[in-house]
Amino acid sequence: MTSVKDVARLAGVSLMTVSRALNNPEKLSPETYQRVRSAIDELQFVPSLSARRIRGDNLQTRTIGVFALDTATTPFAVELLLSIEQTAQQAGWNVFILNLLSNPPTDQNVDLMLSHRPDGLIFSTMGLREVTIPQRLKSKPLVLANCVADDSSLVSYVPDDETGQYRALHHAFSQGYRRPLFINLPKKSLAWKIRQAGMQRACQAFGLATGELLQYDLSEHDAYGETAAILERHMIDGRPQFDILICGNDRIAFCAYQLLLGRGLKIPGDVAVLGYDNMIGISELFIPALTTVQLPYYEIGRNAARYLIDGLEVSGAQPVDCPLVVRESL
Amino acid sequence: MTSVKDVARLAGVSLMTVSRALNNPEKLSPETYQRVRSAIDELQFVPSLSARRIRGDNLQTRTIGVFALDTATTPFAVELLLSIEQTAQQAGWNVFILNLLSNPPTDQNVDLMLSHRPDGLIFSTMGLREVTIPQRLKSKPLVLANCVADDSSLVSYVPDDETGQYRALHHAFSQGYRRPLFINLPKKSLAWKIRQAGMQRACQAFGLATGELLQYDLSEHDAYGETAAILERHMIDGRPQFDILICGNDRIAFCAYQLLLGRGLKIPGDVAVLGYDNMIGISELFIPALTTVQLPYYEIGRNAARYLIDGLEVSGAQPVDCPLVVRESL
C-alpha cells in the first residue's frame, strides 16, 4: 500500500511537508502544495483519517457521524443536515451520514456507524418524535437533533413549539382576529400537546374561552382531504364562519389556500391564514405570502454540531426558538 | 483495544461464532446470538468493516460512498438517497453519505471519502447538472446519479427528459388543447434544451408551428414572481388567451394555480395546467390534482446502486424513463 513516505519521496519533500499538505495546506506555498498533491494523485495515495488521528498529525480533524431517520418522508428538513455540515466545516470537522430506514437502529446500523470511528454522534429525525438510542451509542459523545429519547438525560435540541404557537396566536389576536378555526396536527404527534399549551396561554391572554374554539385534529399526517371537509362545514352561503384559519403545518395551509381562492375569497381580506413550519422550497410559493412559524431546523443542526465540537456542558432537552415569520396572509 | 478474541472469551464461544454473529446472525440460534451481542455490548467492541473485509469474513458486506451535492437547495430529490439505501440494504451492502457544499469536491472531500474505504462511489446531484469528477475518484468503481460529467465515458443515470416532455405534450394535444402557453425552466439549465427537443417532436406530430408558440423562459430558477407577470400578459378581460399552461416544474404550476383560482377560473374547465417533477411532499397538495411528468429519482438511485452492486457493463449516459402521471388538471 502506498505510504506517506512514497509521497514524500516522489514530491521531493519531507514527511512533515506531506503532513502539512494533508492537514494545514495554508501553511505551504501554493507551489509546494501542488507538488505534493500531484504526487498524491499519481500514487493514488489515500490518507487514513484514523491513522492521522492516532499519529496526532492534526488534532483539528474530527468526524461527526450522523444518523438520519425519516429523511425521505419529510424532505423539508434537509436544512438540518446542511447546517451540521456547514458548522462542522467551519470548525475543521468532517461529517458523514447514515440513513436509517427504521427506529431503533439495527445492530448492523450501529456496527457500521462505529466502524467509521466517529468522534461524536448526532441522532437526527426529520419530524419531531421519540427515539430509542442503543446503549452502545452512548459510549460516544452523543446529541439528539429534532427528537427526544426515552432516556431523558441525553442532550436533545428540539423546537420550542409552545412559545412558537403562543407567539403566533398572540400576533393574530393582536390584529383583532377573534373567531379562529384550527386544523391541528394529529393528536398522536409529539408536537400536538406542546402546541396546545401555547394556544391556551395565548387564548388566556386575550380572554378567549378555549373550550368554545373550533378545533379539529387531522387523523393522519397526510390526511389533507380532511381539510376540504372541515372548511366546508364552516362555510354558510360561501362565507367562512371564521375570521382566521390556524394550520398545524404549511401543507394544510396550501390546500386551504386553493380551496378558499377557488371560492372567490380573498386572503387575508375575507379570511386570514396562519401556517406552521416555513418549509424550505414551499414557503416562497404562497400567493399572498404566508405568515407562519419557522421550525428552526438550521439552528437545531448548528446547536447539535456545536455541542459536539465545543464539548458543551448541558443536559436534557434544549428548546430552540421558533421565530414568527410575518408576511401577508393576516 | 478490544478484539474479537476478547468477545469470544467472554461469550464462551469460538471465534467463528463471533464472526457469524457479526456477519451472518441468521446462522446462529437466537440464544447464541444474544450471548455474543451481550459480550460485544459489555466490552464495547467495535468491529472494523475493513478488517472484516480483509479477513474475508463476509464477502457480502460492501460499502457504497455517496457524494450528495445540492441536497439542501432541492429537498425534493431525497428519494434518490432513499432508493440507494434501500437497494443497498436488500443486497447486503451498506451506504454512507458525504454532503458536498460545492462542485467540484475539494481535496479534503475526496480524502475524507477515500479514507472510509468505500467499495464503490455514487456521485449524485439533486438537480440535473454537469459536474467535475476528480481523477482520484476514478480509481474506484464510480457512477453518476442525476448528473453528467465532463468525462463522457463515465456511467451516468439521468432523466429521459426528451421523451418525458414529448409524452406529456402528446397527451395534452391528444386531449384537444391547441393554444399552449409555456413557462420554461431557465435557458441555462441542462434540462431546457433536452425538453425543447421533446416539445418540438410533439408539436410536429400534431402540425403545430413551434415558431408561433407562446414560450417564456424564467430568468432564474426561483423567479416565480415572473409567473404572475407572464400570466397577466396573456389574459384579456380576465379570460386566458391560452387553453393549457405548460410549466417547467411543479413549483411554477403551484404559483399558477393560486393566480388562476384567485381570478375565479376553473382548472381544467377554463384552463388546463401541466406540471413537471411530481415532487415528493408537494405533488399531493394540488387541488385539483396535477397532471405532471415524474422525475425518476427513485429509479435513478436504484439503477446507480445496482450498477455498483451487480458490476454492470454499460458506459456513458443512461436515460431513465420519466413517466407521465395523469391526474385531473387537464
Boltz contact constraints between the chains, C-beta under 6 A:
constraints:
  - contact:
      token1: [A, 41]
      token2: [B, 135]
      max_distance: 6.0
  - contact:
      token1: [A, 41]
      token2: [B, 136]
      max_distance: 6.0
  - contact:
      token1: [A, 44]
      token2: [B, 139]
      max_distance: 6.0
  - contact:
      token1: [A, 46]
      token2: [B, 114]
      max_distance: 6.0
  - contact:
      token1: [A, 47]
      token2: [B, 111]
      max_distance: 6.0
  - contact:
      token1: [A, 48]
      token2: [B, 115]
      max_distance: 6.0
  - contact:
      token1: [A, 49]
      token2: [B, 115]
      max_distance: 6.0
  - contact:
      token1: [A, 71]
      token2: [B, 78]
      max_distance: 6.0
  - contact:
      token1: [A, 72]
      token2: [B, 78]
      max_distance: 6.0
  - contact:
      token1: [A, 72]
      token2: [B, 79]
      max_distance: 6.0
  - contact:
      token1: [A, 72]
      token2: [B, 82]
      max_distance: 6.0
  - contact:
      token1: [A, 75]
      token2: [B, 75]
      max_distance: 6.0
  - contact:
      token1: [A, 75]
      token2: [B, 76]
      max_distance: 6.0
  - contact:
      token1: [A, 75]
      token2: [B, 78]
      max_distance: 6.0
  - contact:
      token1: [A, 75]
      token2: [B, 280]
      max_distance: 6.0
  - contact:
      token1: [A, 75]
      token2: [B, 281]
      max_distance: 6.0
  - contact:
      token1: [A, 76]
      token2: [B, 75]
      max_distance: 6.0
  - contact:
      token1: [A, 78]
      token2: [B, 71]
      max_distance: 6.0
  - contact:
      token1: [A, 78]
      token2: [B, 72]
      max_distance: 6.0
  - contact:
      token1: [A, 78]
      token2: [B, 75]
      max_distance: 6.0
  - contact:
      token1: [A, 79]
      token2: [B, 72]
      max_distance: 6.0
  - contact:
      token1: [A, 82]
      token2: [B, 72]
      max_distance: 6.0
  - contact:
      token1: [A, 85]
      token2: [B, 99]
      max_distance: 6.0
  - contact:
      token1: [A, 94]
      token2: [B, 112]
      max_distance: 6.0
  - contact:
      token1: [A, 96]
      token2: [B, 96]
      max_distance: 6.0
  - contact:
      token1: [A, 96]
      token2: [B, 98]
      max_distance: 6.0
  - contact:
      token1: [A, 97]
      token2: [B, 97]
      max_distance: 6.0
  - contact:
      token1: [A, 98]
      token2: [B, 96]
      max_distance: 6.0
  - contact:
      token1: [A, 99]
      token2: [B, 85]
      max_distance: 6.0
  - contact:
      token1: [A, 111]
      token2: [B, 47]
      max_distance: 6.0
  - contact:
      token1: [A, 112]
      token2: [B, 94]
      max_distance: 6.0
  - contact:
      token1: [A, 114]
      token2: [B, 46]
      max_distance: 6.0
  - contact:
      token1: [A, 115]
      token2: [B, 48]
      max_distance: 6.0
  - contact:
      token1: [A, 115]
      token2: [B, 49]
      max_distance: 6.0
  - contact:
      token1: [A, 116]
      token2: [B, 116]
      max_distance: 6.0
  - contact:
      token1: [A, 136]
      token2: [B, 41]
      max_distance: 6.0
  - contact:
      token1: [A, 139]
      token2: [B, 44]
      max_distance: 6.0
  - contact:
      token1: [A, 251]
      token2: [B, 285]
      max_distance: 6.0
  - contact:
      token1: [A, 254]
      token2: [B, 285]
      max_distance: 6.0
  - contact:
      token1: [A, 255]
      token2: [B, 285]
      max_distance: 6.0
  - contact:
      token1: [A, 258]
      token2: [B, 261]
      max_distance: 6.0
  - contact:
      token1: [A, 258]
      token2: [B, 287]
      max_distance: 6.0
  - contact:
      token1: [A, 261]
      token2: [B, 258]
      max_distance: 6.0
  - contact:
      token1: [A, 261]
      token2: [B, 261]
      max_distance: 6.0
  - contact:
      token1: [A, 261]
      token2: [B, 262]
      max_distance: 6.0
  - contact:
      token1: [A, 262]
      token2: [B, 261]
      max_distance: 6.0
  - contact:
      token1: [A, 264]
      token2: [B, 264]
      max_distance: 6.0
  - contact:
      token1: [A, 280]
      token2: [B, 75]
      max_distance: 6.0
  - contact:
      token1: [A, 281]
      token2: [B, 75]
      max_distance: 6.0
  - contact:
      token1: [A, 285]
      token2: [B, 251]
      max_distance: 6.0
  - contact:
      token1: [A, 285]
      token2: [B, 254]
      max_distance: 6.0
  - contact:
      token1: [A, 285]
      token2: [B, 255]
      max_distance: 6.0
  - contact:
      token1: [A, 287]
      token2: [B, 258]
      max_distance: 6.0
